Amino acid sequence: MTLDPVAYEPYNDPDDFIREVTDRIWVQRDVSYIVDNYEPDSIVHGGLGTVVGRDGVIEGSLMRIAGTPQHVGQAEDVVWEARGDDAFLSSHLVFSADEILVDGVVKRIRKRTIANCLYRRGRMVEEWVVRDELAECLQRGIDPAEAARGQRFRGYQGSMTEQPPKDVLAVGDSGPRPDDFRPECEMVLKFLEEVWNSRRYQKVTDYMHRDLFLHTVGDQTVVRPDGYQRDLLALVAPFPDARFEVRDVQTNHAERYAGLRIAVTWVMRGTYRGTPAFGPLTGGEVELLGVSQFLVQGGRIVKEVRVFDEIALRAQIDAGRTEAFTDTNIY
């Protein structure tokens, strides 16, 4: 599919576009540029729910920039794919390594963010963004449970409330997509269904290389199939009925990023009735938005970068616990 330059002008391509626009807002701190960059009715889905309208984006960005004034985010990967001839969907993996002063001590904060952005004719229409807030809490010395108590899950709106796409390789939440790298995409989707959803953890080795890397939340790096299995078990143990819905897929092949990457936007839905990893069980349902970027070489997955917001997940659970307590005391 040929992409009209109107989709990314005045930059060279969508990769260049995303890097430069992000730097302008977050590094050069031109917060006002969001007015030029986002549609007034733009929609942003994050760990704490959906924000509708550009004004909410401006306010949130201003507070984040002010909270970490020395922050510099480095583009680790940009997985972009056309959405028609005048639009693209990018999966922008940002790595940051900031230094902050806490009680007179310099602390180094390493974290990753993935922002999936739908741009049409150079303007942001819809965004799905996930941040590794757990890493920041742990490295700052903040109790994740305490951090979650200061958050409020507002719930999702728009496309996030609809049924998952029937054929995500044809049409995802961001719209119709090109049929690029279908065998590799089908392999990744089959892997998610068999291993993540059907709990056939022994099949990790059927899809992933022995020397695999998983970069995940808490700034953790996991290696080898055994480590991958244990990490996935830890994720779903609190939610034994957890199911992962694939909401969108995009692919991109570039030598600068070691070849073919496949970005998958997913939502885990489950009930907090398993292992009490986040405090007393509630029996309440949760929705966890996440993005995984898979590097595929030789028909096998050699690396996954998985980002979601565990602090927002805890906030959802806390809200369910509060509601359950309130309901109990109505009578």
C-alpha positions as CSV (number, residue, x, y, z in Angstrom):
1,M,0.0,0.0,0.0
2,T,1.4,3.4,-1.0
3,L,1.2,6.0,1.7
4,D,0.5,9.6,0.5
5,P,3.1,12.0,2.0
6,V,0.2,14.0,3.4
7,A,0.1,11.4,6.1
8,Y,3.5,12.4,7.6
9,E,4.6,15.7,6.1
10,P,6.8,17.7,6.6
11,Y,8.9,14.7,7.8
12,N,10.6,11.9,5.7
13,D,8.3,9.0,6.7
14,P,6.1,7.9,9.7
15,D,9.1,6.8,11.7
16,D,10.8,10.2,11.4
17,F,7.4,11.9,12.0
18,I,6.8,10.0,15.3
19,R,10.3,10.6,16.6
20,E,10.3,14.3,15.8
21,V,6.8,15.1,17.1
22,T,7.5,13.2,20.3
23,D,10.7,15.1,20.9
24,R,9.1,18.4,20.2
25,I,6.4,17.9,22.9
26,W,8.3,15.9,25.5
27,V,11.9,16.9,25.2
28,Q,11.7,20.5,23.8
29,R,8.5,20.9,26.0
30,D,6.4,22.6,23.4
31,V,3.2,21.5,25.1
32,S,1.2,24.0,22.9
33,Y,2.1,21.9,19.9
34,I,-0.5,19.3,21.0
35,V,-3.1,21.8,19.7
36,D,-1.6,21.5,16.2
37,N,-0.9,17.8,16.5
38,Y,-4.1,16.4,18.0
39,E,-7.7,16.6,16.6
40,P,-10.0,18.5,19.1
41,D,-12.1,15.3,19.6
42,S,-9.1,13.0,19.8
43,I,-9.4,9.9,22.0
44,V,-6.7,8.5,24.2
45,H,-7.0,5.1,25.9
46,G,-4.6,4.4,28.8
47,G,-4.2,2.2,31.8
48,L,-6.7,4.3,33.8
49,G,-9.3,4.4,31.1
50,T,-10.2,6.8,28.2
51,V,-9.8,10.5,27.9
52,V,-11.9,12.2,25.2
53,G,-10.8,15.6,23.9
54,R,-7.5,17.4,23.3
55,D,-7.8,19.5,26.4
56,G,-7.4,16.4,28.6
57,V,-4.3,15.4,26.7
58,I,-2.8,18.8,27.2
59,E,-3.5,18.8,30.9
60,G,-2.1,15.3,31.4
61,S,1.0,16.0,29.4
62,L,1.7,19.2,31.2
63,M,1.5,17.5,34.6
64,R,3.8,14.6,33.5
65,I,6.4,17.0,32.0
66,A,6.4,19.1,35.2
67,G,6.7,16.0,37.4
68,T,9.8,14.9,35.6
69,P,11.3,18.1,34.1
70,Q,14.6,16.5,33.1
71,H,12.9,13.6,31.3
72,V,14.3,12.5,27.9
73,G,12.6,9.6,26.1
74,Q,14.6,7.7,23.5
75,A,12.8,5.9,20.6
76,E,13.7,2.2,20.9
77,D,11.4,1.1,18.1
78,V,8.7,2.5,15.8
79,V,6.4,-0.2,14.3
80,W,4.3,1.7,11.8
81,E,1.8,0.5,9.3
82,A,-0.5,2.2,6.8
83,R,-4.2,2.7,7.5
84,G,-5.5,3.7,4.0
85,D,-3.5,6.0,1.8
86,D,-3.5,9.1,4.1
87,A,-3.1,7.5,7.6
88,F,-0.9,5.3,9.6
89,L,-0.8,3.5,13.0
90,S,2.5,3.6,14.8
91,S,3.6,1.6,17.8
92,H,6.2,3.8,19.4
93,L,8.4,2.1,22.0
94,V,10.1,4.7,24.2
95,F,12.9,4.0,26.6
96,S,13.8,6.5,29.3
97,A,16.6,6.6,31.8
98,D,16.1,9.6,34.0
99,E,18.0,10.8,37.1
100,I,16.0,12.4,39.9
101,L,16.9,13.6,43.4
102,V,14.9,11.9,46.2
103,D,15.8,13.0,49.8
104,G,19.2,14.1,48.7
105,V,20.0,10.9,46.9
106,V,20.2,10.6,43.1
107,K,18.0,7.7,41.8
108,R,18.0,6.4,38.2
109,I,14.6,5.6,36.8
110,R,14.5,3.2,33.8
111,K,11.1,2.6,32.3
112,R,9.4,1.9,29.0
113,T,6.3,3.3,27.4
114,I,4.5,2.2,24.2
115,A,2.2,4.6,22.5
116,N,0.1,3.3,19.6
117,C,-1.0,6.4,17.6
118,L,-3.5,6.6,14.8
119,Y,-2.6,9.6,12.6
120,R,-4.7,10.8,9.7
121,R,-3.3,13.5,7.4
122,G,-0.8,14.4,10.0
123,R,-3.3,14.7,12.9
124,M,-3.7,12.4,15.9
125,V,-7.1,10.8,15.9
126,E,-6.9,8.0,18.5
127,E,-4.2,6.7,20.8
128,W,-3.6,3.6,23.0
129,V,-0.8,4.3,25.5
130,V,0.7,2.1,28.2
131,R,3.4,3.0,30.7
132,D,5.5,0.9,33.0
133,E,4.6,2.8,36.1
134,L,5.6,-0.1,38.3
135,A,9.2,0.4,37.4
136,E,9.1,4.0,38.5
137,C,7.5,3.1,41.8
138,L,10.1,0.4,42.6
139,Q,13.0,2.6,41.6
140,R,11.8,5.6,43.5
141,G,11.2,3.5,46.6
142,I,7.4,4.0,46.5
143,D,5.1,1.2,47.6
144,P,3.0,0.2,44.5
145,A,-0.1,-0.4,46.7
146,E,0.2,3.1,48.1
147,A,0.7,4.6,44.6
148,A,-2.4,2.8,43.4
149,R,-4.5,4.3,46.1
150,G,-3.9,7.8,44.6
151,Q,-5.2,6.7,41.2
152,R,-8.7,6.4,39.9
153,F,-9.8,4.1,37.1
154,R,-12.3,6.0,35.0
155,G,-13.3,3.2,32.6
156,Y,-13.1,2.8,28.9
157,Q,-15.2,4.4,26.1
158,G,-15.5,4.1,22.4
159,S,-13.8,1.3,20.5
160,M,-12.6,-0.2,23.8
161,T,-16.1,-1.0,24.8
162,E,-16.9,-2.9,21.6
163,Q,-16.5,-6.6,20.9
164,P,-13.0,-7.5,19.8
165,P,-12.5,-7.6,16.0
166,K,-13.6,-10.8,14.4
167,D,-10.7,-10.8,12.0
168,V,-8.0,-8.6,13.4
169,L,-5.7,-9.2,10.5
170,A,-8.3,-7.6,8.2
171,V,-9.7,-4.9,10.5
172,G,-8.5,-3.9,14.0
173,D,-9.7,-1.1,16.3
174,S,-7.8,1.4,14.2
175,G,-9.5,0.3,11.0
176,P,-8.7,-1.8,7.9
177,R,-5.1,-2.9,7.6
178,P,-2.9,-4.2,4.8
179,D,-2.4,-7.9,4.6
180,D,1.4,-7.7,5.2
181,F,3.5,-10.6,6.6
182,R,0.4,-12.8,7.1
183,P,2.2,-16.1,7.9
184,E,4.2,-14.4,10.7
185,C,1.1,-12.6,12.0
186,E,-0.9,-15.8,12.0
187,M,2.0,-17.5,13.9
188,V,2.0,-14.8,16.6
189,L,-1.8,-14.9,16.9
190,K,-1.8,-18.7,17.2
191,F,0.9,-18.4,19.9
192,L,-1.2,-16.0,21.9
193,E,-4.2,-18.2,21.6
194,E,-2.4,-21.5,22.4
195,V,0.0,-20.3,25.1
196,W,-1.6,-17.2,26.7
197,N,-5.3,-18.2,26.4
198,S,-5.3,-22.0,26.3
199,R,-2.6,-22.3,29.0
200,R,-0.4,-24.7,26.9
201,Y,2.7,-23.2,28.4
202,Q,4.8,-26.2,27.2
203,K,4.3,-24.9,23.6
204,V,6.4,-21.8,24.2
205,T,9.3,-23.6,22.6
206,D,7.2,-24.3,19.5
207,Y,7.0,-20.5,18.8
208,M,9.9,-18.9,20.5
209,H,13.6,-19.2,20.2
210,R,15.5,-20.9,23.0
211,D,17.5,-17.7,23.6
212,L,14.5,-15.5,23.8
213,F,14.3,-12.2,25.7
214,L,11.2,-10.8,27.3
215,H,11.4,-7.1,28.5
216,T,8.4,-6.6,30.8
217,V,7.1,-4.3,33.6
218,G,9.1,-3.4,36.6
219,D,12.0,-3.0,34.3
220,Q,12.5,-6.7,34.3
221,T,14.2,-8.8,31.7
222,V,13.4,-12.5,31.4
223,V,15.3,-15.1,29.4
224,R,14.7,-18.5,28.0
225,P,11.4,-20.4,27.7
226,D,11.4,-21.4,31.4
227,G,11.6,-17.8,32.5
228,Y,8.9,-16.8,30.0
229,Q,6.5,-19.5,31.3
230,R,7.0,-18.4,34.9
231,D,6.4,-14.8,34.1
232,L,3.2,-15.5,32.3
233,L,2.0,-17.8,35.1
234,A,2.6,-14.9,37.6
235,L,0.6,-12.5,35.4
236,V,-2.5,-14.7,35.2
237,A,-2.4,-16.4,38.6
238,P,-4.4,-13.7,40.3
239,F,-7.0,-13.9,37.5
240,P,-7.4,-17.7,36.8
241,D,-10.1,-17.1,34.2
242,A,-8.1,-14.4,32.4
243,R,-8.5,-14.2,28.6
244,F,-6.5,-12.0,26.3
245,E,-8.4,-10.2,23.5
246,V,-6.4,-9.0,20.5
247,R,-7.6,-5.5,19.5
248,D,-5.1,-4.6,16.8
249,V,-2.0,-5.7,14.9
250,Q,0.6,-3.8,12.9
251,T,3.8,-5.0,11.3
252,N,7.0,-3.3,10.0
253,H,10.2,-4.6,8.6
254,A,13.3,-2.5,9.0
255,E,16.9,-3.5,9.3
256,R,17.7,-0.7,11.8
257,Y,15.3,-2.5,14.2
258,A,16.7,-6.0,13.4
259,G,14.0,-7.0,10.9
260,L,10.3,-7.9,11.3
261,R,8.4,-6.6,14.3
262,I,4.8,-7.3,15.0
263,A,3.0,-5.1,17.5
264,V,-0.2,-6.5,19.2
265,T,-2.6,-4.4,21.2
266,W,-4.4,-6.6,23.7
267,V,-6.8,-6.4,26.6
268,M,-6.7,-9.0,29.4
269,R,-10.1,-9.5,31.0
270,G,-10.4,-11.6,34.2
271,T,-11.7,-11.9,37.7
272,Y,-9.6,-11.2,40.8
273,R,-10.3,-14.4,42.5
274,G,-7.0,-16.4,42.3
275,T,-3.6,-15.7,43.9
276,P,-4.0,-12.6,46.2
277,A,-1.0,-10.8,44.7
278,F,-2.6,-7.4,45.0
279,G,-4.2,-7.7,48.5
280,P,-7.5,-9.4,49.5
281,L,-9.4,-10.9,46.7
282,T,-12.5,-9.0,45.4
283,G,-14.1,-11.4,42.9
284,G,-14.4,-8.3,40.7
285,E,-13.6,-8.1,37.0
286,V,-10.6,-6.2,35.6
287,E,-9.6,-4.9,32.2
288,L,-5.9,-4.6,31.5
289,L,-4.7,-2.8,28.4
290,G,-1.3,-3.9,27.1
291,V,0.9,-3.8,24.0
292,S,3.5,-6.4,23.0
293,Q,6.1,-5.9,20.3
294,F,7.4,-9.2,19.0
295,L,10.6,-9.5,17.0
296,V,10.4,-12.4,14.5
297,Q,13.4,-13.9,12.8
298,G,13.4,-17.1,10.8
299,G,9.7,-17.7,11.5
300,R,10.2,-17.7,15.3
301,I,9.8,-15.1,18.1
302,V,13.2,-14.1,19.5
303,K,12.1,-11.1,21.6
304,E,9.0,-9.6,23.2
305,V,8.7,-6.2,24.8
306,R,5.5,-6.2,26.9
307,V,4.2,-3.1,28.5
308,F,1.1,-2.5,30.7
309,D,0.4,-0.4,33.8
310,E,0.4,-2.5,36.9
311,I,-0.4,0.5,39.1
312,A,-3.5,1.2,37.1
313,L,-4.5,-2.5,37.5
314,R,-4.1,-2.2,41.3
315,A,-6.3,0.9,41.2
316,Q,-9.0,-1.0,39.4
317,I,-8.8,-3.7,42.0
318,D,-8.9,-1.1,44.8
319,A,-12.0,0.5,43.3
320,G,-13.7,-2.9,43.2
321,R,-12.8,-3.5,46.8
322,T,-14.3,-0.1,47.8
323,E,-17.5,-0.8,45.9
324,A,-17.8,-4.2,47.5
325,F,-17.3,-2.6,50.9
326,T,-19.9,0.1,50.2
327,D,-22.5,-2.4,48.9
328,T,-22.0,-4.5,52.0
329,N,-22.7,-1.5,54.2
330,I,-25.8,-0.3,52.4
331,Y,-28.0,-2.8,54.4
